[in-house]
Amino acid sequence: MNKILKIGVLLTLISGISDADFVTIGGAGIAADPATGYGYVNYSYRISRYEVTGTEFGAAVAADPNVGTYSSDSPNAPAEYVSWYEAAKYCNWLTSGNAYLGAYTHSGSSFTGIDRASAIAIYGTVCVLPTEDEWYKAAYWRNDPADQWSLYANGTDTAPIWGTANGWNYYNGEDYAYGGDAWPVGYGAQEQNGTYDMMGNVVEWTESSFDASEQVLRGGFNGSSKLGLRSLVRGGGAPSDEYNSGGFRVAMIPEPSTVLLFGIGGVGAWLLRRSRMKAQTEEK
């Protein structure tokens, strides 16, 4: 009875935090963006509003050092110098509490592949890196029957305008622009599907392959250029590479009607995320 009570309290905490920090992307089966061929996803899913922060990634590393290493320009800035392998292990940790158990399969400490179906069968709902199509749809789909896709994640085909405020360079209140350091997540305006920083800040790993030896990177900046904000721009990187302006965000599949199937490993990270958002709101 005591165990059941503790689990009930735990699940209440998890449910509240995940509801606040993920957005649902619907429109299952909408055709891909005809301009690029990306964005077709035949199911609803959830994606995190924010890039994973140094605080959150650090909580995972403290709980399970096998997750990897990272750097961050400030506790609430995105985790950087995170390889694709490390981002995948973080998603596993959120799912199961173990860097080696989840959608990303391992033999010992060696990565062996991606198996979402088996992870769903075991855990019910799993945390993963978004596929390129999942990432693209969350950023550029505007759910308008007359005009389904936008060139920028602000819901328009017009490039944001440069500006400066509070010591940060930014794009017209939409997202802050790369100025040497990654900025704290959640600064700037909310994007069209409820996300932040898909139009800027760090480039983000996706689950998809760019070619035989690289994984797809989306978003962020091409140096100091805003070209990286556009739906047409994509890049690739070796899964072992770590970049000083490279990070990631998390998706949840399948979209849960409840988060009761969440593994307990990520509780600390979600609690830290809620604390971070509260502090950030008070700061603003």
FENJO-V418515 format. One record per residue. N is the residue number from 1. RES is the residue in one small letter. OMEGA is omega as a letter, one per 30 degrees, with the letter a starting at -180 (none if undefined). Layout:
BEGIN
N;RES;OMEGA, N;RES;OMEGA
END
This chain:
BEGIN
1;m;l, 2;n;l, 3;k;l, 4;i;l, 5;l;a, 6;k;l, 7;i;l, 8;g;l, 9;v;a, 10;l;a, 11;l;l, 12;t;l, 13;l;a, 14;i;a, 15;s;a, 16;g;a, 17;i;a, 18;s;l, 19;d;a, 20;a;a, 21;d;l, 22;f;l, 23;v;l, 24;t;l, 25;i;a, 26;g;l, 27;g;a, 28;a;l, 29;g;l, 30;i;a, 31;a;l, 32;a;l, 33;d;a, 34;p;a, 35;a;a, 36;t;a, 37;g;a, 38;y;l, 39;g;l, 40;y;l, 41;v;a, 42;n;l, 43;y;l, 44;s;l, 45;y;l, 46;r;l, 47;i;a, 48;s;l, 49;r;a, 50;y;l, 51;e;l, 52;v;a, 53;t;l, 54;g;l, 55;t;a, 56;e;l, 57;f;l, 58;g;l, 59;a;l, 60;a;l, 61;v;l, 62;a;a, 63;a;a, 64;d;a, 65;p;l, 66;n;l, 67;v;l, 68;g;a, 69;t;a, 70;y;l, 71;s;l, 72;s;a, 73;d;l, 74;s;a, 75;p;a, 76;n;l, 77;a;a, 78;p;l, 79;a;a, 80;e;a, 81;y;l, 82;v;l, 83;s;l, 84;w;l, 85;y;a, 86;e;l, 87;a;l, 88;a;l, 89;k;l, 90;y;l, 91;c;l, 92;n;a, 93;w;l, 94;l;a, 95;t;a, 96;s;a, 97;g;a, 98;n;a, 99;a;a, 100;y;a, 101;l;a, 102;g;a, 103;a;a, 104;y;a, 105;t;a, 106;h;l, 107;s;a, 108;g;l, 109;s;a, 110;s;l, 111;f;a, 112;t;l, 113;g;a, 114;i;a, 115;d;l, 116;r;a, 117;a;l, 118;s;l, 119;a;l, 120;i;l, 121;a;a, 122;i;a, 123;y;l, 124;g;l, 125;t;a, 126;v;l, 127;c;a, 128;v;l, 129;l;l, 130;p;l, 131;t;l, 132;e;l, 133;d;l, 134;e;l, 135;w;a, 136;y;a, 137;k;l, 138;a;a, 139;a;a, 140;y;l, 141;w;a, 142;r;l, 143;n;l, 144;d;a, 145;p;a, 146;a;a, 147;d;a, 148;q;a, 149;w;l, 150;s;l, 151;l;l, 152;y;a, 153;a;l, 154;n;l, 155;g;l, 156;t;l, 157;d;a, 158;t;a, 159;a;l, 160;p;a, 161;i;l, 162;w;l, 163;g;l, 164;t;l, 165;a;l, 166;n;l, 167;g;l, 168;w;l, 169;n;a, 170;y;l, 171;y;l, 172;n;l, 173;g;a, 174;e;l, 175;d;l, 176;y;a, 177;a;a, 178;y;a, 179;g;a, 180;g;l, 181;d;l, 182;a;a, 183;w;l, 184;p;a, 185;v;l, 186;g;l, 187;y;a, 188;g;a, 189;a;l, 190;q;a, 191;e;a, 192;q;l, 193;n;l, 194;g;l, 195;t;l, 196;y;l, 197;d;l, 198;m;l, 199;m;a, 200;g;a, 201;n;a, 202;v;l, 203;v;a, 204;e;l, 205;w;l, 206;t;a, 207;e;a, 208;s;l, 209;s;l, 210;f;l, 211;d;a, 212;a;a, 213;s;a, 214;e;l, 215;q;a, 216;v;l, 217;l;a, 218;r;l, 219;g;l, 220;g;a, 221;f;l, 222;n;a, 223;g;l, 224;s;a, 225;s;l, 226;k;l, 227;l;a, 228;g;a, 229;l;a, 230;r;a, 231;s;a, 232;l;a, 233;v;l, 234;r;l, 235;g;a, 236;g;l, 237;g;l, 238;a;a, 239;p;l, 240;s;a, 241;d;l, 242;e;a, 243;y;a, 244;n;l, 245;s;a, 246;g;l, 247;g;a, 248;f;l, 249;r;a, 250;v;l, 251;a;l, 252;m;l, 253;i;f, 254;p;l, 255;e;a, 256;p;l, 257;s;l, 258;t;a, 259;v;a, 260;l;a, 261;l;l, 262;f;l, 263;g;a, 264;i;a, 265;g;a, 266;g;a, 267;v;a, 268;g;a, 269;a;a, 270;w;l, 271;l;l, 272;l;l, 273;r;l, 274;r;l, 275;s;l, 276;r;a, 277;m;l, 278;k;l, 279;a;a, 280;q;l, 281;t;l, 282;e;l, 283;e;a, 284;k;none
END
